[in-house]
Amino acid sequence: MEDILDGLREALDLLLGGNPSVWQIILLSLQVSGLALLCSTLVGIPIGTLLGLTTFCGRKIIITLIYTGMGFPPVVIGLLVYLLLSRAGPLGFLGWLFTPSAMILAQTIISLPLIAGFTMAAVASVDPALRLQIRSLGATPWQMARATLWEARNGVVVAIIAGFGRIIAEVGAVMLVGGNIDGSTRVLTTAIVLETRRGAFDLALALSFVLIGIALLINAITLYLQGRISA
């Protein structure tokens, strides 16, 4: 209990004291996970909507791949991204390995199946009668998809929260492709692992509380916005 209280006090000291290295780690964590979430949302929601509304050849294969990706070990995705971005890999010419760009790519791939899968389930659960009614009014496929997506908005918000929760706490993939380089690719999760290995448990615990606080704050904001949208 004493260690937990010490960790809380140190977390407050790190934040209120304006420690530049800690704030750099926090901001990089938000930047990487935020951009990854944006990319996976922009791609995942249209994919999920398409799968939830239409039937086409190969749909079951895509759904199987999405469901597999939802439970795929992040460290394996990190390894695949590492191989893609290595000098001998097909994307080695980008020079992204051990940069924030590589971390964003890995986290995007990790969160994409969750967002697409939950969006698909939310869209598919909308009453089919609504779609028939919209179609009978002469709506275009785009208008029907937009109206259905709006009806499924609560499920879509859950999909985004699930995607964010998966990547904000991810450590294996970002450490593989980012390298945990101080001042360049060190984020909260990798910093916690490093400080724990060093035996600096108070600092590791403090960074853990910072990470939990960020996750709680962003989820609270998202749920508030969800309530405003539903009202």
Phi and psi in degrees as a GROMACS rama.xvg file:
@    title "Ramachandran Plot"
@    xaxis  label "Phi"
@    yaxis  label "Psi"
@TYPE xy
-64.3878  -38.9188  GLU-2
-63.1565  -37.9962  ASP-3
-65.7446  -43.0384  ILE-4
-64.8816  -39.6434  LEU-5
-62.9813  -39.9289  ASP-6
-64.3718  -39.542  GLY-7
-64.6385  -43.7329  LEU-8
-63.237  -42.1257  ARG-9
-68.5015  -34.6531  GLU-10
-62.0354  -43.2558  ALA-11
-65.0349  -39.8  LEU-12
-63.4511  -40.7281  ASP-13
-63.9871  -38.9888  LEU-14
-77.9042  -49.8622  LEU-15
-75.5125  -24.8284  LEU-16
-78.3844  -9.49214  GLY-17
68.7019  35.4334  GLY-18
-60.3097  114.872  ASN-19
-63.1718  -37.9372  PRO-20
-67.815  -38.3761  SER-21
-68.044  -43.4307  VAL-22
-65.7322  -32.388  TRP-23
-64.4679  -41.4482  GLN-24
-64.4216  -43.3856  ILE-25
-63.1231  -47.8867  ILE-26
-63.9664  -38.5923  LEU-27
-66.8892  -38.2678  LEU-28
-60.0807  -45.2815  SER-29
-66.9271  -38.6017  LEU-30
-64.7592  -48.3804  GLN-31
-64.8549  -51.6098  VAL-32
-68.5159  -35.6835  SER-33
-65.2718  -45.9719  GLY-34
-67.7097  -38.4827  LEU-35
-63.3964  -41.8164  ALA-36
-65.5335  -39.7176  LEU-37
-61.8526  -46.6839  LEU-38
-62.716  -46.8155  CYS-39
-68.5704  -29.9412  SER-40
-70.5936  -44.4157  THR-41
-63.3965  -29.472  LEU-42
-93.5863  -40.523  VAL-43
-71.8527  -38.9806  GLY-44
-65.3736  -46.5967  ILE-45
-60.6584  -39.3087  PRO-46
-63.8283  -46.8141  ILE-47
-62.4421  -39.0811  GLY-48
-64.9302  -44.1229  THR-49
-61.2211  -45.0484  LEU-50
-68.4984  -31.4055  LEU-51
-78.5278  -21.2481  GLY-52
-105.836  -24.0577  LEU-53
-123.57  164.364  THR-54
-127.093  128.742  THR-55
-152.37  167.031  PHE-56
-65.4967  128.599  CYS-57
93.0214  -0.866327  GLY-58
-60.9559  -44.2142  ARG-59
-63.6316  -34.1289  LYS-60
-66.054  -43.3025  ILE-61
-63.9881  -42.2146  ILE-62
-63.1295  -40.7803  ILE-63
-61.0254  -41.8896  THR-64
-64.3303  -39.4019  LEU-65
-65.5685  -45.8993  ILE-66
-63.1263  -37.3742  TYR-67
-65.1594  -42.6303  THR-68
-64.2992  -29.0012  GLY-69
-64.081  -29.2504  MET-70
-111.183  11.4132  GLY-71
-71.4162  135.372  PHE-72
-61.4704  125.067  PRO-73
-57.437  -33.9221  PRO-74
-65.9197  -30.7627  VAL-75
-69.7572  -40.3887  VAL-76
-62.0086  -39.9008  ILE-77
-60.7726  -40.398  GLY-78
-64.9415  -42.6043  LEU-79
-63.8603  -42.0923  LEU-80
-65.7066  -38.1413  VAL-81
-59.0526  -46.1476  TYR-82
-66.0438  -36.0107  LEU-83
-65.7297  -37.9781  LEU-84
-95.698  -6.42756  LEU-85
-66.3256  165.075  SER-86
-57.285  -34.6123  ARG-87
-87.4368  -3.73871  ALA-88
-83.525  166.35  GLY-89
-65.7396  -22.9132  PRO-90
-109.676  17.5127  LEU-91
-62.3545  -26.3853  GLY-92
-65.5415  -17.9658  PHE-93
-71.22  -26.7154  LEU-94
68.1157  31.4176  GLY-95
-87.5807  -18.3602  TRP-96
-59.3838  136.487  LEU-97
63.3752  36.848  PHE-98
-132.961  163.511  THR-99
-58.7195  -29.1387  PRO-100
-60.5578  -40.4924  SER-101
-65.0986  -37.7865  ALA-102
-67.4185  -39.9106  MET-103
-63.7933  -42.3236  ILE-104
-61.226  -45.753  LEU-105
-63.1058  -44.9138  ALA-106
-69.2038  -32.2879  GLN-107
-62.2695  -44.8533  THR-108
-65.3873  -34.3616  ILE-109
-68.6025  -43.2567  ILE-110
-86.1085  -20.2494  SER-111
-57.0212  -48.7019  LEU-112
-61.6257  -36.1549  PRO-113
-64.4206  -47.9751  LEU-114
-65.1499  -44.1504  ILE-115
-64.9154  -43.6645  ALA-116
-65.9206  -46.5914  GLY-117
-68.9613  -35.5823  PHE-118
-64.8359  -42.8981  THR-119
-58.9726  -44.9054  MET-120
-64.5252  -40.1894  ALA-121
-66.4244  -43.4331  ALA-122
-66.8188  -42.7577  VAL-123
-66.2129  -23.4158  ALA-124
-83.2121  -8.37203  SER-125
-67.2156  139.826  VAL-126
-54.1007  121.99  ASP-127
-59.0833  -25.4212  PRO-128
-63.712  -31.5428  ALA-129
-64.47  -42.2879  LEU-130
-64.6086  -40.9132  ARG-131
-63.4256  -39.0704  LEU-132
-65.6402  -43.6041  GLN-133
-63.9762  -41.2801  ILE-134
-66.2257  -37.1714  ARG-135
-67.0184  -21.6641  SER-136
-84.3095  2.14306  LEU-137
88.0708  19.743  GLY-138
-70.6619  147.394  ALA-139
-76.0864  162.263  THR-140
-54.8146  -37.9581  PRO-141
-65.0116  -42.4317  TRP-142
-65.9489  -38.9172  GLN-143
-65.4083  -42.3385  MET-144
-63.9688  -40.877  ALA-145
-65.4138  -42.6287  ARG-146
-66.3395  -40.5635  ALA-147
-66.3275  -40.4902  THR-148
-63.8759  -36.1847  LEU-149
-66.4189  -38.9777  TRP-150
-65.4512  -29.4283  GLU-151
-95.8973  17.8849  ALA-152
-61.6566  -34.8451  ARG-153
-63.4821  -41.7162  ASN-154
-66.6548  -33.8043  GLY-155
-67.07  -39.9554  VAL-156
-62.4915  -41.525  VAL-157
-60.6875  -38.7822  VAL-158
-62.0627  -42.5602  ALA-159
-66.8167  -41.6404  ILE-160
-62.6438  -42.0021  ILE-161
-63.164  -40.8232  ALA-162
-63.8301  -42.2359  GLY-163
-64.9553  -44.0549  PHE-164
-61.7903  -31.7351  GLY-165
-69.6286  -36.9629  ARG-166
-95.7278  -27.8169  ILE-167
-66.8363  -28.4986  ILE-168
-101.781  8.93411  ALA-169
-79.1135  138.849  GLU-170
-127.525  -40.4987  VAL-171
-61.9803  -49.3365  GLY-172
-66.6161  -45.3638  ALA-173
-68.5935  -29.1218  VAL-174
-71.9881  -36.0296  MET-175
-66.7661  -47.9058  LEU-176
-91.2536  -19.0292  VAL-177
-98.099  -29.6064  GLY-178
83.4155  -4.12643  GLY-179
54.6725  47.8867  ASN-180
-85.9745  125.461  ILE-181
-60.6153  128.362  ASP-182
80.6644  -0.0607412  GLY-183
-132.082  -55.3393  SER-184
-129.755  15.7586  THR-185
-85.2979  121.238  ARG-186
-114.133  179.707  VAL-187
-60.1467  -45.0831  LEU-188
-64.5485  -44.7259  THR-189
-71.0591  -31.6186  THR-190
-66.3669  -37.6187  ALA-191
-63.7996  -44.0741  ILE-192
-60.6179  -44.6059  VAL-193
-62.7889  -47.8457  LEU-194
-66.6377  -32.8728  GLU-195
-66.0274  -42.341  THR-196
-63.9224  -32.3052  ARG-197
-76.3456  -13.5013  ARG-198
88.678  7.15102  GLY-199
-86.3721  71.342  ALA-200
-68.1192  -32.6308  PHE-201
-62.8676  -45.7055  ASP-202
-67.1016  -40.873  LEU-203
-61.8349  -40.8374  ALA-204
-67.6162  -39.1663  LEU-205
-63.007  -44.6622  ALA-206
-64.7225  -33.2944  LEU-207
-63.5772  -42.2224  SER-208
-66.1685  -35.8794  PHE-209
-62.4367  -45.0554  VAL-210
-62.1441  -44.3894  LEU-211
-63.6359  -41.0409  ILE-212
-62.2902  -41.5548  GLY-213
-62.947  -45.2847  ILE-214
-62.0374  -43.2155  ALA-215
-64.9434  -42.4012  LEU-216
-63.8553  -47.2557  LEU-217
-66.7314  -40.1127  ILE-218
-66.4764  -37.0624  ASN-219
-64.756  -41.8525  ALA-220
-63.2191  -42.6775  ILE-221
-63.3243  -43.1311  THR-222
-66.5967  -35.1773  LEU-223
-63.2576  -46.4328  TYR-224
-63.5167  -35.996  LEU-225
-62.4276  -40.7933  GLN-226
-64.8941  -38.0811  GLY-227
-66.4538  -39.1392  ARG-228
-67.7267  -38.925  ILE-229
-74.1981  -22.2982  SER-230
